[in-house]
Amino acid sequence: MTITDEDCLAETLAFNERFEAAAASRPARGQRPDAAMLETLRRNRLGGDAPAVRLPQGQDRVVAGGVRVRTFVPDHVDGVYLHIHGGGWAFGSADGQDERLWQLAEQARLAVVSVEYRLAPEHPFPAGADDCEAAARWLVEHASAEFGTGRLLIGGESAGAHLSVMTLLRLRDRHHITGVFRAAHLLFGPYDLSMTPSQRSFGSRALLSNTETIRGSYELFTPGMGTEQRRDPQISPLFADLAGLPSARIVVGTEDPLLDDSLFLAARWQAAGAPAELGVVAGAMHGFTLFSLTITERELRRQRDFLTTAGR
């Protein structure tokens, strides 16, 4: 395992300490929220208290017979990036990262299509996965006509990374579609919902995610399921056959309870025969790219570079 950004470790760890100190003023994300809490958390940017900023460059659309997406189309398009947002399958939205997605669209010359998938607990598994699958199939059939290119990429953060892998597996297993999505960019995702060792042992540190918040997210997303049920490959992609998937870039921080998930997924991805670049960021907590840090600037640049060149 190669760890990057050790020159920024002091800054990164100091940010983690400030984040923990402010934990008392943040909503508890691992507990079952009431309607008012859900409304507030879904309105705000992930990781912050301020409402998300909607840009005029974003266009809200309905595709695939009812799935809502938000699109960003620059003047020059060399590919299409299907983005799936994070938020523990219960929070987040397609318009929660307008500024970042528009910047990515312009700099990487990508049409970005962000999926407004249905959220738990109102819509538990498989609703969100169904929406992402439908949006992906729509792109397979219509990307060339809509955006002038058939070069498709997929990716997301946290729960969005999980849903990205699930989407690729569903395309392969249900529709015999492989090779159309040419690369996946996966940021700090959960790939074993029965809980990897790092998830179980992380404890109660008041970072953006810890053992209890993860367990709470799984209860919202897969209510009533036990550990063995959550090991089903249709729920936990770490247990799936990964043959036929595209190249991937898999990123996680050393202070993330989901560290093992990315390490294990990268090893299994490579063993299945596809390239998998693993990025492990020194001192980074779960969701670090949501915050203004040196490591965030670097990671966004790496993501842009990967998506610019992948699948060509």
Backbone torsions as a table, in degrees:
resi	resn	phi	psi	omega
1	MET	NA	123.3	177.3
2	THR	-99.3	125.7	-179.2
3	ILE	-100.9	130.3	-178.2
4	THR	-101.1	167.6	169.3
5	ASP	62.6	31.0	177.7
6	GLU	-67.0	-21.9	177.0
7	ASP	-68.4	-16.7	179.2
8	CYS	-101.5	6.6	-169.7
9	LEU	-59.1	-40.4	-178.4
10	ALA	-62.3	-45.7	178.1
11	GLU	-61.7	-43.1	-176.2
12	THR	-65.9	-45.6	-179.8
13	LEU	-67.4	-35.0	177.3
14	ALA	-64.6	-38.4	176.3
15	PHE	-63.8	-43.0	178.4
16	ASN	-57.3	-42.1	179.9
17	GLU	-63.5	-41.7	178.5
18	ARG	-65.2	-38.4	-179.8
19	PHE	-63.5	-44.3	178.8
20	GLU	-63.5	-38.6	-179.2
21	ALA	-63.9	-29.9	-179.3
22	ALA	-90.4	5.3	-172.4
23	ALA	-61.3	-30.8	-175.8
24	ALA	-63.9	-23.1	-177.9
25	SER	-94.1	0.9	-178.3
26	ARG	-100.3	148.4	175.5
27	PRO	-62.4	147.4	177.0
28	ALA	-78.9	109.0	-172.8
29	ARG	-81.8	-16.0	-177.1
30	GLY	-88.1	-11.1	-179.7
31	GLN	-90.6	156.6	178.7
32	ARG	-66.9	115.8	-174.9
33	PRO	-81.9	152.8	172.7
34	ASP	-83.1	177.4	-174.3
35	ALA	-61.4	-39.0	-178.0
36	ALA	-66.2	-42.3	179.0
37	MET	-64.5	-42.6	178.4
38	LEU	-58.4	-44.9	-178.2
39	GLU	-61.0	-44.1	-179.3
40	THR	-65.7	-47.6	-177.2
41	LEU	-65.3	-34.9	-179.6
42	ARG	-75.9	-24.2	179.0
43	ARG	-79.0	-31.6	-175.1
44	ASN	-85.8	160.0	169.6
45	ARG	-61.2	144.6	174.1
46	LEU	-60.6	133.9	177.3
47	GLY	84.7	1.5	-178.8
48	GLY	-146.3	173.0	-177.7
49	ASP	-100.6	-7.4	-176.6
50	ALA	-88.2	143.5	176.5
51	PRO	-60.4	147.7	176.5
52	ALA	-66.7	149.4	-179.8
53	VAL	-98.1	120.6	177.4
54	ARG	-90.8	129.0	179.9
55	LEU	-96.9	148.1	177.9
56	PRO	-66.0	-18.3	179.3
57	GLN	-71.1	-17.2	179.0
58	GLY	-83.8	138.0	179.0
59	GLN	-121.5	125.7	177.7
60	ASP	-86.4	131.0	-178.2
61	ARG	-137.5	164.8	172.5
62	VAL	-122.1	124.9	-176.4
63	VAL	-129.6	171.5	172.1
64	ALA	52.6	37.2	174.9
65	GLY	77.0	16.3	174.5
66	GLY	144.2	0.4	179.6
67	VAL	-86.8	127.6	178.9
68	ARG	-84.4	136.7	175.7
69	VAL	-136.4	162.3	175.1
70	ARG	-124.8	125.7	-172.9
71	THR	-114.6	148.2	175.8
72	PHE	-132.0	117.2	-173.4
73	VAL	-124.3	109.8	178.1
74	PRO	-77.0	177.4	-178.8
75	ASP	-65.7	-36.1	-179.9
76	HIS	-116.1	125.6	-176.4
77	VAL	-121.3	119.6	177.4
78	ASP	-111.6	0.9	-179.2
79	GLY	-178.6	172.7	179.0
80	VAL	-126.6	128.3	-179.7
81	TYR	-109.4	114.0	174.5
82	LEU	-84.4	110.0	-176.0
83	HIS	-101.5	134.6	178.9
84	ILE	-124.1	115.2	-171.6
85	HIS	-74.2	160.1	176.2
86	GLY	-92.2	-169.4	-179.7
87	GLY	125.3	28.2	175.9
88	GLY	62.4	26.0	-178.5
89	TRP	63.9	3.2	-175.8
90	ALA	-124.1	-19.0	-178.8
91	PHE	-126.5	-177.6	179.2
92	GLY	83.7	167.2	-178.1
93	SER	-161.3	163.6	179.9
94	ALA	-67.0	-23.2	179.3
95	ASP	-101.1	15.9	-178.0
96	GLY	-82.4	-8.4	-178.6
97	GLN	-136.8	39.0	-175.2
98	ASP	-53.4	-47.6	-176.0
99	GLU	-61.6	-43.8	-178.1
100	ARG	-69.5	-41.5	-178.3
101	LEU	-69.4	-36.9	177.2
102	TRP	-66.9	-39.3	176.8
103	GLN	-62.3	-43.6	177.7
104	LEU	-62.2	-42.7	-179.6
105	ALA	-58.4	-46.7	-177.9
106	GLU	-68.8	-46.3	-172.6
107	GLN	-74.2	-35.0	-178.5
108	ALA	-98.3	1.2	-178.2
109	ARG	54.3	52.3	-179.5
110	LEU	-121.1	137.7	163.1
111	ALA	-77.9	122.0	-178.3
112	VAL	-102.7	128.3	178.4
113	VAL	-120.0	109.6	-177.6
114	SER	-103.1	131.1	-171.5
115	VAL	-90.0	128.5	173.7
116	GLU	-92.6	69.8	-175.0
117	TYR	-74.7	155.8	-180.0
118	ARG	-67.5	143.1	-171.4
119	LEU	-109.0	148.4	169.7
120	ALA	-78.5	158.7	4.5
121	PRO	-85.1	-9.8	179.6
122	GLU	-62.7	-35.1	-177.8
123	HIS	-129.5	81.5	-178.9
124	PRO	-72.2	178.0	176.5
125	PHE	-51.0	134.8	13.9
126	PRO	-103.2	18.3	-170.8
127	ALA	-57.3	-50.4	-178.6
128	GLY	-62.5	-41.6	178.3
129	ALA	-64.5	-37.3	177.8
130	ASP	-61.2	-42.4	-179.1
131	ASP	-65.3	-42.5	179.9
132	CYS	-65.7	-40.8	176.7
133	GLU	-60.6	-44.2	-179.3
134	ALA	-64.2	-41.7	178.9
135	ALA	-64.6	-39.4	178.6
136	ALA	-64.9	-43.1	178.6
137	ARG	-63.8	-37.2	177.5
138	TRP	-61.3	-42.0	179.1
139	LEU	-66.5	-41.3	178.5
140	VAL	-55.3	-40.4	-175.5
141	GLU	-85.3	-27.4	-168.4
142	HIS	-124.4	-3.9	-174.7
143	ALA	-59.1	-43.0	-177.3
144	SER	-62.6	-43.4	179.8
145	ALA	-71.2	-37.8	-175.9
146	GLU	-78.4	-40.2	-169.7
147	PHE	-123.9	-2.9	176.2
148	GLY	79.1	17.0	179.7
149	THR	-154.3	147.5	174.2
150	GLY	-105.6	9.5	177.9
151	ARG	-81.3	105.4	-174.3
152	LEU	-110.1	139.9	177.3
153	LEU	-130.9	159.0	-178.7
154	ILE	-142.7	153.1	176.0
155	GLY	172.1	172.8	179.5
156	GLY	-179.2	-175.1	-176.1
157	GLU	-115.8	137.8	172.6
158	SER	55.1	-118.4	177.2
159	ALA	-56.4	-30.8	177.8
160	GLY	-67.8	-31.8	174.6
161	ALA	-68.6	-42.6	175.9
162	HIS	-57.7	-48.6	-178.2
163	LEU	-67.3	-28.4	176.7
164	SER	-64.3	-46.7	178.7
165	VAL	-65.4	-42.3	178.8
166	MET	-60.5	-37.3	179.1
167	THR	-64.2	-44.7	177.8
168	LEU	-61.3	-41.4	179.9
169	LEU	-67.2	-39.2	178.9
170	ARG	-67.1	-40.5	177.0
171	LEU	-59.6	-42.6	-179.9
172	ARG	-67.9	-48.4	-169.9
173	ASP	-82.3	-33.5	-175.7
174	ARG	-95.6	-27.3	-172.2
175	HIS	-126.8	1.0	179.0
176	HIS	57.1	38.0	179.5
177	ILE	-106.0	111.9	174.2
178	THR	-134.4	154.0	175.4
179	GLY	82.3	-9.2	-179.8
180	VAL	-78.6	-47.7	170.0
181	PHE	-80.6	118.6	-168.2
182	ARG	-92.4	-12.5	178.9
183	ALA	-163.0	156.4	177.4
184	ALA	-129.0	136.6	176.6
185	HIS	-116.8	114.4	-167.5
186	LEU	-122.0	110.6	-179.3
187	LEU	-101.0	121.4	172.5
188	PHE	34.8	58.8	-177.7
189	GLY	-92.1	157.4	169.9
190	PRO	-93.6	121.0	-175.8
191	TYR	-116.3	-6.9	175.1
192	ASP	-130.5	100.4	-176.0
193	LEU	-80.7	0.6	169.5
194	SER	-87.8	-5.0	173.2
195	MET	87.9	114.6	174.1
196	THR	-72.6	166.7	178.7
197	PRO	-55.4	-40.9	-179.3
198	SER	-66.1	-33.2	175.3
199	GLN	-64.6	-45.4	-175.2
200	ARG	-70.1	-33.5	-172.3
201	SER	-94.6	-6.2	-173.6
202	PHE	-63.1	-39.2	177.8
203	GLY	89.1	-155.0	-168.1
204	SER	-105.0	15.3	178.5
205	ARG	-52.1	134.4	-172.9
206	ALA	-85.3	54.9	172.0
207	LEU	-91.0	-174.2	-174.8
208	LEU	-60.7	-27.8	178.0
209	SER	-143.5	142.8	175.0
210	ASN	-147.3	-172.8	-173.8
211	THR	-57.9	-45.0	-176.4
212	GLU	-72.0	-38.8	179.1
213	THR	-66.8	-36.0	176.8
214	ILE	-64.4	-47.4	-180.0
215	ARG	-59.7	-39.8	178.4
216	GLY	-64.7	-38.3	177.8
217	SER	-63.8	-39.8	178.9
218	TYR	-65.1	-35.7	178.0
219	GLU	-65.4	-36.8	178.1
220	LEU	-69.7	-42.3	-173.6
221	PHE	-78.4	-38.1	-177.3
222	THR	-128.6	65.3	-174.8
223	PRO	-62.1	138.7	175.8
224	GLY	81.1	-3.7	-179.7
225	MET	-86.7	144.2	174.0
226	GLY	-93.6	179.0	-175.9
227	THR	-58.1	-47.1	-177.8
228	GLU	-64.8	-38.1	178.0
229	GLN	-63.0	-35.7	-179.4
230	ARG	-75.4	-9.3	174.4
231	ARG	-83.9	-3.1	177.0
232	ASP	-56.5	129.4	180.0
233	PRO	-57.3	-21.5	177.4
234	GLN	-76.6	-8.5	177.8
235	ILE	-115.5	-42.5	-178.3
236	SER	-114.6	100.6	-174.2
237	PRO	-64.7	-15.9	177.5
238	LEU	-61.7	-23.4	-179.3
239	PHE	-96.1	2.1	-177.1
240	ALA	-87.7	160.4	167.3
241	ASP	-72.6	120.4	-174.9
242	LEU	-99.7	12.8	179.7
243	ALA	-64.0	141.9	175.3
244	GLY	85.9	3.8	178.8
245	LEU	-85.1	158.5	-176.2
246	PRO	-80.1	180.0	174.2
247	SER	-62.9	153.5	-175.4
248	ALA	-141.4	153.9	166.9
249	ARG	-119.8	121.8	-171.8
250	ILE	-119.9	122.0	-170.5
251	VAL	-126.7	140.2	177.6
252	VAL	-158.0	158.8	176.3
253	GLY	-100.2	158.9	-178.6
254	THR	-72.3	-18.9	178.7
255	GLU	-104.0	30.7	179.8
256	ASP	-106.8	129.6	176.2
257	PRO	-61.5	-15.9	178.6
258	LEU	-93.1	17.6	-178.4
259	LEU	-56.2	-49.0	-178.5
260	ASP	-60.3	-35.8	-177.5
261	ASP	-57.2	-46.2	-179.5
262	SER	-71.6	-39.5	178.4
263	LEU	-61.7	-46.4	-178.2
264	PHE	-68.4	-41.3	-179.0
265	LEU	-64.1	-42.7	179.9
266	ALA	-60.5	-42.0	179.4
267	ALA	-64.8	-43.0	-179.4
268	ARG	-70.8	-35.3	178.3
269	TRP	-61.6	-47.7	179.4
270	GLN	-64.9	-41.4	-179.7
271	ALA	-63.4	-27.1	179.1
272	ALA	-80.2	-6.6	172.5
273	GLY	108.4	4.3	-179.8
274	ALA	-111.9	147.4	176.4
275	PRO	-64.0	139.0	176.2
276	ALA	-140.5	110.6	176.4
277	GLU	-85.8	126.3	-178.6
278	LEU	-108.0	125.6	175.9
279	GLY	-116.4	117.8	179.6
280	VAL	-115.2	115.1	-170.8
281	VAL	-96.6	124.6	-175.5
282	ALA	-61.0	124.7	173.2
283	GLY	76.2	-3.0	-173.4
284	ALA	-77.0	135.6	176.5
285	MET	-90.1	173.2	176.2
286	HIS	-59.3	136.0	177.1
287	GLY	75.8	19.5	-173.0
288	PHE	-60.1	-27.7	-177.4
289	THR	-71.0	-6.5	176.8
290	LEU	-76.5	-12.2	-169.4
291	PHE	-118.8	157.0	-176.5
292	SER	-80.5	95.4	-178.0
293	LEU	-138.4	158.4	175.0
294	THR	-59.1	-42.2	-179.4
295	ILE	-65.7	-29.0	176.5
296	THR	-67.7	-46.1	178.3
297	GLU	-57.7	-43.6	-179.9
298	ARG	-65.9	-43.9	-176.9
299	GLU	-66.3	-38.9	177.6
300	LEU	-65.0	-35.3	176.4
301	ARG	-67.3	-41.9	177.7
302	ARG	-64.0	-41.9	177.7
303	GLN	-60.4	-46.6	179.1
304	ARG	-59.5	-45.1	-178.0
305	ASP	-64.9	-40.5	179.6
306	PHE	-63.9	-47.9	-177.7
307	LEU	-70.9	-25.7	177.4
308	THR	-68.1	-37.6	-173.5
309	THR	-103.4	-18.5	-173.0
310	ALA	-64.7	139.5	172.5
311	GLY	74.4	15.8	179.0
312	ARG	-86.2	NA	NA
